[in-house]
Amino acid sequence: MPQPVPNIRHQAESVAQAFPSLLIAAEKIADTVVHGVHGRRRAGPGEDFWQYRPYSAGDAAHRIDWRRSGKSNRLFIRENEWAATNTLWTWASPTPAMQYKSHLSNTTKYDRAATLALALSILSVKAGERVAALDAPFNPGHTRATLNQLSDWYETSPNQNTTHSLPQGQSLPRFSSAVLFGDFLSPISEIKQSLHALANTQTKGHLVQIFDPIEETFPFTGRVEFADTESNAKLLTGKAQTLKTEYIEKLNHHRAQLRDLAASLGWTFTLHHTDQPAHIALLKLHHLISGQISQSVRGSA
């Protein structure tokens, strides 16, 4: 049985502290994060001006800004910003496969996933936003008590004997942000079903695929026995190197499908390896969630 991940909270806070500038609640980052209000940069009810756009058929006449329209030969609509409070939902896959660690890394996949999830939550709480964990039995919050609950949840969830490799279709409030950490090696059809349940609530989502470097390079040669940590199935091969080409091709194909699925939902996809510094992925994710990086930017962290 997998053991609890040690010192996740300590590791997460250490990562978060590497970026003191990100902890300033009043810092405006693209979508405007100020005093617990996460500006979604959407047109809608609100007092703050967002943008002018050309008038189009169907727009109500009272929405026309005549002063701006008088400066040109076109009619313009004045749109205000819809500032919606944001809740960040994180999820780290607790399956046995995430407990893998090779000699090329000093941390398991789950350890890195949980550390990043918690570090991201710490940054969000310091910015005044609410945080929560998918599938967890407690409500969102924005206090140290909530962070304690998250820490306990991520340290104990691998011991819940769960076989769920994906979130279980939890219904989220509209315009939440969700960051999912895992290896995402389940069939694409299952991943699609799970993500669609979240995307249907207009959740802004981010997939973070966590891989041990040895899973990427497949350096095995000679007689090797491979074991599935979830099904206990085993494969003994006398020439492991002969499997490398097919393995890499299937892995790349599966990852391309993940990228396409994320893009089709308006989500981002990030690849992170456990031999890389955690703060690199944290910085990129913070920027993605804050809106500094376009949703179309996807790649390796």
N, C-alpha and C positions, 0 to 999 in steps of 0.2 A: 504494500500500500504506500502511495507517495507520502512523503513527510511534509509538514507545513513549511511554507517558504519562509526562511528566517529573515528578520529585520527588514521586511519590505518597506515599512513606514520610514525607517531610518534611511534606506537607500533612496526612496522617492524624494524625501526632503533634501537630501544631499544633491540630487540631480536638479531639483527646483531652485536651490540656492545658487546654482551656477549662473543663473540669469536674473540678478536682482532687478534689472530694468523691466523685466516682464511682470514683476509683482506690483507695479504701481497701478492702483485701481483707476486713476484718472487718465491714464494714457489712452489716447484715441488711436485705435488701430483699425483702419479701414471701415469696419462696420460699427465703430464707435462703442467702446466699452467704458462706461462711466457710471460710477456709483451703483453698480449692480444692475444697470440697464444695458442690455446688449442690443445696440441698434442693428436691426436686421436689414437696413437699407432697402425697405420695400415701400412702395407707394401705399398710402392708407391714412387712417385717422392719425392726427398728430399736429403739434404746433410748430415743429421745426421744418424750415424749407429744405427740400431735397433737390428738385430739378424742375426745369421747364421741358415740356415735350410738345411736339406739334399736335394741333387739334386733329381729331379723327372722327369720322361719322359715328354717332352714338354717344359722344361726350355731351354732358349737360352744359348748356350755355352759361350757367352761373359759374362754371369752373374755369372759364376763359380769363386769362390775365390780360386785361385790355392795355395796361401800361406797357407790358413786354411786347404784346402784339403790335402796338402802335409804332414800335421801332423797326418794324419790317413789314413785308407784304404778306405775312402768314399769321395765322392764329395760333396761340400757344396756351397750353394748359399748365397751371401751376400745381405741382405735386408736393405734398408734405411727406416727411419721413414717418413711417410706422415703426415706432420703437417698441419692440416686444421683449419682455424679459426672457432670458435664456437659461435653459437647464442643460447641463452637460451630462450625458449618460455614457458611462464607460462599461466595457465588458472584456474580460480576459478568459479565453477558452480554458476550462479546467480539466480537459481530458488527459488521460495518462500520457499520450504522445507529446504533450507540451512539457513533460518532465524530462525530456531528452536533453543531454549535454554531452558533447564530444570533447576530445582533448584539445580541440581548436578554440574552445570557448571556456570562460570561467563562470558561466551562469546557464541555468536551464532556460528554455524558451518561455516557460510559464513565469519564472522569476523576472525575466526582462519585461514580459507583457504586463504583469501586475505592477511592477515598479513604474513603468511608463504611465499606466492608467492612473495610479495614485498620484504621481508627480503632476500630471495634467490636471487632476482634480484640485491639488493644492494651489496651483497657479490660478485656477478659476475661482476658488474660494477667496483668495487674496484679492482678486479683482471684483469681489462682491457678488459673484454668480452662484447659482445653486448647482449642486452636483448629486449624482446618484449612480447606482450600478444596475445594469439590466439583470433581471431575474433575482435581485436581492430583496429580502423581506422588510425593507424600510424605505421611508419616503425621502424625496430630495431635500437637501438642506444646504446651508451656507455657513456652517459653524465648524469649530474644531471637533465638536461632538460628532458631526456627520463624517468628518475625516477619520475619526476613530472607528466609526462603524464600517467605513469602507476598508480601512486597514484590516480589521478583524475579518471582514467578509473575504477579502482576497487572500488572507493567510490560511483560512479554513476551507474555502470552497474546493480545493483539490481533494480534500478528504471526504467529500460528500458522496463519493462513489457514483458520480454522475456519468452518464454516457452521452450527454448532450454536447455535441461539438459546435452548436450554433445557438444563438439566442432563441428563446421559446415563444416568439410572437407577441411580446409584450406591447400593449398599446401605449404610445407615448403622446404627450401633449404636442399640439402643433408647434412647428418652428423650433423644436428642440435640436440639439446637436448630439450625435452619437458617434463614439469612436470605438471600433471593435478590433481587438487584438487577438490573433490566433495564427495557426499555420494554414487554415482554410484549405485543407486537402480533401474535404468532403466532396461528393459529386456536385457539379455545378448546379444541377437541378434542385438539390436540397438547399444550397446556399441562396439560390435565386428566390426560392419560396420564403426563406427566413428574412431576407433583406426586403422583399416586397412588402412584407407585413409592417416593417418599420417605415419604409419610404412612402407608404400610403398615407401617413400622417404628416407628410411634408417635412420629415426630419432631414436635416442636413447631416449627411453621414460621411464617415471616413473609415476605410478598411486599412488595417496595418498588418501585413503578413510578416510574422516572426519566424525566421529560419536560423538553424544552426549552420555555420559555414560548411560543415561536412556534408550536409544535405544538398548543398548547392554544387559542390565540386565532385562528389562521389569518387574519392581516391582509392577505393577498395580494389585489391588485386588478390588473385589466388583463391584458396578455399575459404569461404566466408559464409557464416550462417546469419541470415537476416530474420529478425523477429518482429511481429506486429505487436505493439504494446497494448493494443485494445482488444484484439481478437485472439492473441497468443499463437496465431498462425506463424509457421516458420518456413523459411526457404533456405536450403543448403545448396550452394553452388561451388563448383571446383574452379571456375574461372570468372570471378566477379567482374573483372575488367570488361568482359564481353557484354555486360548489361548496361554499361555506362552510356553509350550513344542513345539507346532507346529510352533510358531513364531521363536523360537530359531533354530529349525531344518531347516526351510526355509532360515533364515538368514545365517546360516553356509554353506548351500548348495550354495547359491548365491555367497558368498564370496569365496568359493573354486573354483567356475567357473571363478571368476574374477582373482584369482591367476593363474589358468591354462591358461587363455587367455593372461595375461601379459607375462607369461613364454613362451608361444608359439611364441610371437612376439620378444622375447629377451628383454622384459621390466622388470622392477621391480614392486613389489607391497608392499606398506607400509600402515599399519593401525595406525591411530592416533585418540585419544579421546580428546575432548575439555577440560577435567578436568586435562589433563597432561600439563606440561610446554611446551611452543612452541619451546624453544631452543633445546629440545631433538630431535624433528622431524627435525628441521633445520640442526642440526649437522649431522644427519644420511643422509639427502638428499644431503648436500654438499659433503659428502664423496662418496655417490653413484655416483653423477654426475662427481666428480673428478676422480673416478676410484679406490678409496681406498678399496671399498667393492665390492666383486664379484657380477656380475649381478644375480647370482643364489641365493644370500641372500635375503630373503623376510621375513617379520614378523612385529610384533608390534613395533611401535616407542614409 
